[in-house]
Amino acid sequence: MPLITTDYDTIAAISTAPGVGGISIVRISGSDALTIAEKIYRGKDLSQVATDTINYGHIIDPNQDDTRIDEVMVSVMRAPKTYTKEDIIEINCHGGIQVTNRVLQLILRNGARMAEPGEFTKRAFLNGRIDLSQSEAVMDLIDAKTDEARKVALNQLDGSLSAKIRKMRQTLVDTLANVEVNIDYPEYDGAEEVTSKMLLERSIKVKAEIEDLLATAQQGKVLRDGLNTVIVGRPNVGKSSLLNKLLHEEKAIVTDVPGTTRDVLDEYVNVAGVPLHLIDTAGIRDTTDKVEKIGVDRSRAAIAKADLVLLVLNSSEQLTDEDRELLELTQGSKRIVLLNKTDLPAKIDLAQLKEKYQIQESIKTSAMTFSGTKDLETAISELFFKKGIASTQNNVMVTNARHISLLQQASDAMQTVINGVENGLPVDIAQIDLQSAWDFLGEITGDSYDDELMDQLFDQFCIGK
């Protein structure tokens, strides 16, 4: 972990979401947090109150004859048992935009600096309270779109991933130490043979542990980022009705006029614990309407980028050339075919359809009777989570693209070590790749990092976190 540092200036920011609400929180962190708060607060003597207490009083403007600005509750949290490991003051004021900004401006005028994006969490990392993967989990927890995503983020925030990474790094550093002994004391008979055997065994073990984590990456990334899910079909097969049904609101216009949807509509929805970025596309067909043609072109582009395609067919009509084109266009995608309007007599032979177009998943639906929604949710979950997602609370799951990339690089380095030892490469040469794997794993937790990486990561945070 980084060394604790205490030479930071004092920062402040609004930590609640912008806008009007019941309460807003203005946070101050740093060695002068108490001193600054006392300049603008009238109530109990904050220097004398116990830590982790909340105190009633008023915020005043000392430059305007102590004019009262707001009635507040002030939380006092003393270092080191705080989020940043520094003194923290949180002023709970009324949630109006004007009053909250006025309180913040008073704090800034009396000695604090405006916090940069993610600077509170950055200080928590630099002061050794959390590591880098836990810092990223803070943002994942805020951005979680489903309950399952929340569980995964909370698990990572608790340090489950960090513990596994550090265990692997300890194995590698112990191995490196043994290799160094072999290099420094080559006179011992058989030392190199013993070291090579130990190096191979440990390398195989660590690589297997890395691969176990990487095996969770696809599911983890889905939970974190969601699935780009495109609803496609020719005009008037029920795409917009399906979107409205999944959203539980009338978001898309539904009429019996072909070409009503002329642009891509997108919304997020939670389907059986899986966050879907639902995209309702314009019906794909040949058209002379310039506006509709732009929508059709965008629909084709959306299909190419989609993680999941929901292809809607009208089961009460024979397949058209447009249906066949879509079946062929989406054949290489992960897709679920929806046979809509099953409340009407069926005119599509499902068995023949599956055989000709290699359809793996098909669901019968009806916007009129609201049937098929549960079957669709189950199919989506099973398509991306073969063993279900109920156990995410206790399992370590890799969700972050940065972590996945570093784990893959560490795995490649370990494979190079294994290949080298098996081919009789001297242990001091294999040591180079072993060191690389150790460094890659360290970048995940922040045990090894550079300032540019830090700036990129924390710039993604909101200012008050």
HELIX and SHEET records of a PDB file:
HELIX    1   1 ALA A   33  ILE A   40  1                                   8    
HELIX    2   2 PRO A   62  GLN A   64  5                                   3    
HELIX    3   3 ILE A   97  ARG A  109  1                                  13    
HELIX    4   4 GLU A  119  LEU A  126  1                                   8    
HELIX    5   5 LEU A  132  ASP A  143  1                                  12    
HELIX    6   6 ASP A  147  LEU A  157  1                                  11    
HELIX    7   7 SER A  160  ASP A  184  1                                  25    
HELIX    8   8 ALA A  191  LEU A  214  1                                  24    
HELIX    9   9 ALA A  217  ASP A  225  1                                   9    
HELIX   10  10 LYS A  239  LEU A  247  1                                   9    
HELIX   11  11 LYS A  290  LYS A  305  1                                  16    
HELIX   12  12 ASP A  321  LEU A  329  1                                   9    
HELIX   13  13 LEU A  350  TYR A  357  1                                   8    
HELIX   14  14 THR A  373  PHE A  384  1                                  12    
HELIX   15  15 ALA A  401  GLU A  422  1                                  22    
HELIX   16  16 VAL A  427  THR A  445  1                                  19    
HELIX   17  17 ASP A  451  PHE A  458  1                                   8    
SHEET    1   A 7 TYR A  41  GLY A  43  0                                        
SHEET    2   A 7 THR A  53  ASP A  61 -1                                        
SHEET    3   A 7 THR A  67  MET A  77 -1                                        
SHEET    4   A 7 ILE A  88  GLY A  95 -1                                        
SHEET    5   A 7 GLY A  21  SER A  29 -1                                        
SHEET    6   A 7 ILE A  11  ILE A  14 -1                                        
SHEET    7   A 7 ARG A 113  MET A 114  1                                        
SHEET    1   B 6 LEU A 265  VAL A 271  0                                        
SHEET    2   B 6 VAL A 274  ASP A 280 -1                                        
SHEET    3   B 6 LEU A 227  VAL A 232  1                                        
SHEET    4   B 6 LEU A 308  ASN A 314  1                                        
SHEET    5   B 6 ARG A 335  ASN A 340  1                                        
SHEET    6   B 6 SER A 362  LYS A 364  1                                        
END                                                                             
